[in-house]
Amino acid sequence: MNNIRGKEKRILKMLFTKGGTGTKNTRLSIPISWCYHMKITEKDRNVIVIYDYDTKEIIIRKE
């Protein structure tokens, strides 16, 4: 875990799954402390996910 000027960096692993029909999917678990900080709860869990094709970065924002 590294802190970079107000940012926290973690190395996480993507989980690859295969459904019953053969379709593939991915999942990523983020630290619960980040969810608490972003005020993401079990009842209010909608987020906006942005993928930047130029920088190859994924951005997650609270809706």
C-alpha positions in Angstrom: 0.0 0.0 0.0 1.4 3.4 -1.0 0.1 6.9 -0.4 0.8 9.3 -3.2 -0.2 13.0 -2.5 -3.7 12.3 -1.1 -4.1 9.1 -3.0 -3.8 5.5 -1.9 -2.4 2.9 -4.2 -3.1 -0.8 -3.9 -2.1 -3.8 -6.1 -5.3 -5.8 -6.7 -6.0 -8.9 -8.8 -8.9 -9.2 -11.2 -11.1 -12.2 -10.8 -12.1 -13.9 -14.0 -15.2 -16.1 -14.0 -17.0 -18.2 -16.5 -20.8 -18.5 -16.5 -22.8 -21.6 -17.2 -23.3 -20.6 -20.8 -19.6 -20.1 -21.3 -19.6 -16.3 -21.1 -16.6 -14.7 -19.3 -16.9 -11.9 -16.8 -14.5 -10.1 -14.5 -14.8 -8.7 -10.9 -12.6 -6.5 -8.8 -13.0 -6.1 -5.1 -12.0 -2.7 -3.7 -11.2 -2.1 0.0 -14.2 -1.5 2.2 -12.5 1.5 3.7 -12.6 3.2 0.2 -16.4 2.4 0.0 -16.9 3.9 3.5 -14.9 7.0 2.5 -17.0 7.4 -0.8 -20.2 6.8 1.2 -21.1 3.7 -0.8 -23.3 1.5 1.2 -25.4 -1.7 0.7 -28.5 0.5 0.3 -26.8 3.2 -1.8 -24.4 1.3 -4.0 -24.7 2.9 -7.5 -21.4 4.1 -8.9 -20.3 5.6 -12.2 -17.4 3.7 -13.9 -15.3 5.5 -16.6 -12.7 3.8 -18.7 -10.2 6.1 -20.4 -8.9 4.4 -23.6 -6.0 6.9 -23.9 -4.5 6.5 -20.4 -5.9 2.9 -19.9 -7.3 4.0 -16.5 -10.5 3.1 -14.8 -12.2 5.8 -12.7 -15.0 5.0 -10.2 -17.2 7.8 -8.9 -20.1 7.8 -6.5 -23.4 8.5 -8.4 
